[in-house]
């Protein structure tokens, strides 16, 4: 056993008295003092110091976690960054531009000429690639840094629910509800459309097109697909709010109409 003879139950023999040579002064427990030389540190002080250290350690863990949660909440419900990967919206948005998309604009509050980011999987009848757990984690990390999913598109709203959109008027311009539309945002040298169409949008459906009409797979390219190229309002992620990169083009893209 670890204890001495006096620790065992049943020991009754008296301990031998120390001789003069064995007698020692009673020892006092050693007391620690604060580095400042103040009062001795008691057990209560030691416990308080330990609690303070644990509190500081917890703050190092909790503070980043709270900040990350706030960032995720803002990205999910307020604004989300995206990068522009293609030339379909030139010259308004160029490859490599970075934009912030506001999620606070409801589909019913959109206007013709607004630029939106949306999930095109239904409207354009796109195949959604299957992902495992690892793929989902990677996609989430990429999204955190502004890289959208393969089915995320950016286009300009041309027609609202209930609109009739047609190509083209006698002068070559698009017609919306029988009126020719001026489109100053078109990339120089581009025709409004080389594809003829005449569509009337049902409730909660939008007609979207790129500004670089000759290099944009937009609503026109999916007329024969199950969704007829019409974008459901619930698939709109948000409206483009501001371009934050590059800095020399910082600002809100023109709405155009």
Residue, then its C-alpha position, 0 to 999 in steps of 0.5 A: x500500500x502507498x500509505x505508512x503503517x498509521x494509514x492502515x485500519x487496526x494499527x494500535x501500537x503507539x509510535x515511538x517518541x523521537x530522540x533529541x537527535x531526531x526532533x525537528x522543528x515543525x514545518x509550515x506548509x510552503x506558500x506561493x506568492x504572486x510575482x509582485x511580492x504581494x500577499x501569499x497565494x491561497x488555494x482560492x487564488x490558485x483556483x481563480x487563476x486556473x478559471x481565468x486561464x480556462x476562460x481565455x482558452x475557451x474564448x480562443x475557441x468560441x470567438x472564431x466559431x461565433x465569427x464563422x457562424x455570423x459569416x455563414x448567416x450573412x452569406x446565406x441570408x443577406x449577401x453572397x460573393x460570386x466570381x464571373x467565369x464566362x464572357x456571356x455578360x460582357x462588357x458589363x461583367x467580365x471574366x474574373x470580376x467579383x460580385x456581391x449578390x443581395x438575397x434581400x430582393x424578392x422575385x416580385x421586386x425585380x425589374x427588367x434590366x436587373x442582373x440576377x444569379x440563379x440556379x439554372x438546373x430547372x430552367x435550362x434542364x441541366x444535369x446536376x452532378x451527383x456528389x458524395x460527402x467529400x464532394x459536398x464539403x469541397x463544393x461548400x468550401x469553394x462556395x465560401x470563397x465565391x466560386x458558384x456551383x456548375x448550375x449557377x448562372x448570371x444573366x439579365x432579366x428581360x421579361x417579367x411574369x406576364x410579359x410577352x417577349x418577342x424577337x424581333x421588332x421591324x428595326x431588329x430590337x426586342x419587343x416586350x409587350x409590343x414595345x421595342x426595347x432599347x438595350x444600351x448594355x449590349x456588348x458593342x457589335x452584338x445584335x439583340x438576337x439572331x434567334x427568333x422567338x415569341x413567348x408569354x411568361x406565366x406567373x412566377x417565370x422570368x426571361x433572362x439573356x446575357x449582354x454578350x448575345x452571341x456568346x450566351x446560352x440563355x433562355x433562347x437556347x432552351x426553348x425546346x427544353x422542358x422548362x422552355x428556358x423560363x426561369x422560376x422565381x424560386x430558383x433566383x439566388x439574388x440580384x447583383x448588387x455591387x462589383x467589388x473586384x477589380x478595384x478600378x471597376x468597383x461599383x454597381x453594374x448599370x441596370x440598363x432599363 
